[in-house]
Amino acid sequence: MESSQRSSFDRNVPARMPQSPGVNTGRLRRPRVGAEARSSLFTRLLSTGPKDALRPGYYSIPSYWICEGRRLPFGMFRKTPSGEVIRLSEPNRIYQAMDRLPIDADGPAVVLLKKESRLDLLHYLDRNLDEIVANSLMSVPEKAEIFYYMGYRRMRAAYRNPNRITLGGVKGLIALMVEQILTGRETVKEIFALVQDNVCRTTEHPECAILHSLNVGILATFFVMKVLPNLARDTLEEVALGYFLHNVGMMRLPKEVVDYGGELGDATWPLVRQHPVWGLEMVRDIEEPSREVAHIIMDHHEKLNGKGYPRSLTGVDIHFFVKVGSLVDSFGAMISERSYRQALQVVDALKSIKQRVPHEYDPSIFSKLILVFLENELI
């Protein structure tokens, strides 16, 4: 398996998935048994059959990822029973139903792509993510994994280069999440497993801030959907956008400040306290945010006792959606590894948050979070 050498962040990732999160890192993962014992979707893409059956220089994708009527920026190939690799189509063709990709008797067929087409594949998956996820042949684990991985890529683009295009990518991700990802218990359980396993876990800034924001965006939106089932769809998506972008101001912080594990000094603490203000400024440079988005970004570090920042608000002045985001933000940070500490288990993180109720976090929101987790078998 060839390893990417682009950065320490993705040094353990197969080169077929460039700049991707560390799906093959050696860290311990939650044990899975029975039906849950499975390898990563992207790991399985390396093989089309028995061990060593794949020709060097190619990797495989399921044929149901190929969308009818869409341009394919890569050429496709097929491995014959004799082991020969033959071309199915040239690059930059519009795939039509008449092309009829081969079907395997033992399950969905795969097609081969040359290894150098990997960036073309990632762009293709991003452009056609909605249609691919909606395909009935997609299993629940595959749907969760491809959404989570491609969601990370859209978040990284938006955090590193905030503009109308990258922000639009995040909005599209939210619409897909609300429509197809968070509507089924099994899919939610798989997504939460990925958040726990953190297949793209990293302790390095800025990737750490980006991944954390993805996790908070997913979990906080799911919670709001459950406790406010009649909330208007457009309001829900605005709230979700705030959760996904809540930490964007962290991108202005120097790495040494984010990674510092000791007590913040007089020079560094004021910088940290500024990141909500910077985040709102960054969004306003693109478009005027809704009231919900502005409150979530600006106030997500406020505490009920008035000891939060940057405005030292007290309980009655803090928006409900901000209270949700603040609690989930802390929970997501606790279950994530940092350069200066290990990740907490879910139950331990919830116990730690309980100790800060009600002086920091809303007790009713905390109680409802526990109920939502239990009802959906997340703990």
Secondary structure, DSSP 8 states (H G I E B T S, - for coil): --B--S-GGGTTSBTTSTT---TT--S------GGG----HHHHTT-SSSTT-S-TTEEEEEGGGS-TTSEESS-EEEE-TTS-EEEEE-TTEE--GGG----BTTBS-EEEEEGGGHHHHHHHHHHTHHHHHH-TT--HHHHHHHHHHHHHHHHHHHHHS-SHHHHHHHHHHHHHIIIIITTSHHHHHHHHHHHHHTTT---STTHHHHHHHHHHHHHHHHHHHHH-TTS-HHHHHHHHHHHHHTTGGGGGS-HHHHS--S---TTTHHHHHTHHHHHHHHHHTTS---HHHHHHHHHTT--TBS--SSS--BGGGS-HHHHHHHHHHHHHHHTS-BTTB----HHHHHHHHHTTTTTTS-HHHHHHHHHHHHHTT--
